[in-house]
């Protein structure tokens, strides 16, 4: 059995929301957020997560799925 933690961008506009997300195989939310930070996501102290495009970060995401752990043999 495997599990994943998906971070969703929390940017909201008047009639829409950002569809940005990052899927990880992290064991904890903290681990997922650390991986996201390395890929340009901004983690706000209030707990909201913002994708690189919405956070104004110039790092552009290259992948939407991040594998942190090796595949079991």
C-alpha positions as CSV (number, residue, x, y, z in Angstrom):
1,X,0.0,0.0,0.0
2,X,1.3,3.5,-0.8
3,X,0.2,6.9,0.2
4,X,0.8,10.3,-1.1
5,X,0.5,13.9,0.2
6,X,-0.7,16.4,-2.3
7,X,-0.1,20.1,-1.8
8,X,-2.7,22.4,-3.4
9,X,-2.1,26.1,-4.2
10,X,-4.3,28.2,-1.9
11,X,-4.6,31.3,-4.2
12,X,-8.1,32.5,-4.6
13,X,-9.5,35.0,-7.0
14,X,-13.0,36.5,-7.0
15,X,-14.6,33.6,-9.1
16,X,-11.8,31.1,-9.3
17,X,-8.9,29.3,-7.6
18,X,-5.5,28.2,-8.7
19,X,-5.4,24.6,-9.8
20,X,-1.7,24.2,-9.0
21,X,-0.8,21.1,-7.1
22,X,2.3,19.0,-6.2
23,X,2.0,15.3,-5.5
24,X,4.6,13.7,-3.3
25,X,5.2,10.4,-1.6
26,X,6.2,12.2,1.6
27,X,5.4,10.5,4.9
28,X,4.5,13.9,6.6
29,X,3.1,17.2,5.5
30,X,6.4,18.8,6.8
31,X,8.4,16.6,4.5
32,X,6.1,17.4,1.5
33,X,6.4,21.1,2.2
34,X,10.2,20.9,2.3
35,X,10.2,19.2,-1.1
36,X,7.8,21.9,-2.4
37,X,10.1,24.8,-1.1
38,X,12.9,23.3,-3.2
39,X,10.7,23.5,-6.2
40,X,9.7,27.2,-5.8
41,X,6.6,26.8,-3.6
42,X,6.0,29.4,-0.9
43,X,4.8,28.1,2.5
44,X,3.1,30.9,4.4
45,X,3.3,30.9,8.2
46,X,-0.5,30.7,8.4
47,X,-0.4,27.2,6.7
48,X,-1.3,28.2,3.2
49,X,0.8,26.9,0.3
50,X,1.4,28.8,-2.9
51,X,2.7,27.4,-6.2
52,X,5.7,29.1,-7.9
53,X,3.4,31.0,-10.4
54,X,1.2,32.5,-7.6
55,X,4.0,33.1,-5.1
56,X,5.9,35.3,-7.6
57,X,8.9,32.9,-7.5
58,X,10.9,32.8,-10.6
59,X,11.6,29.1,-10.2
60,X,9.3,27.3,-12.7
61,X,8.1,23.9,-11.8
62,X,9.4,21.1,-14.0
63,X,7.3,18.3,-12.5
64,X,4.0,18.0,-10.7
65,X,4.9,14.6,-9.0
66,X,7.9,14.3,-6.7
67,X,9.3,10.9,-5.6
68,X,11.1,11.3,-2.3
69,X,11.6,7.6,-1.5
70,X,13.1,4.9,-3.6
71,X,10.8,2.2,-5.0
72,X,10.8,-0.9,-2.7
73,X,12.7,-3.8,-4.2
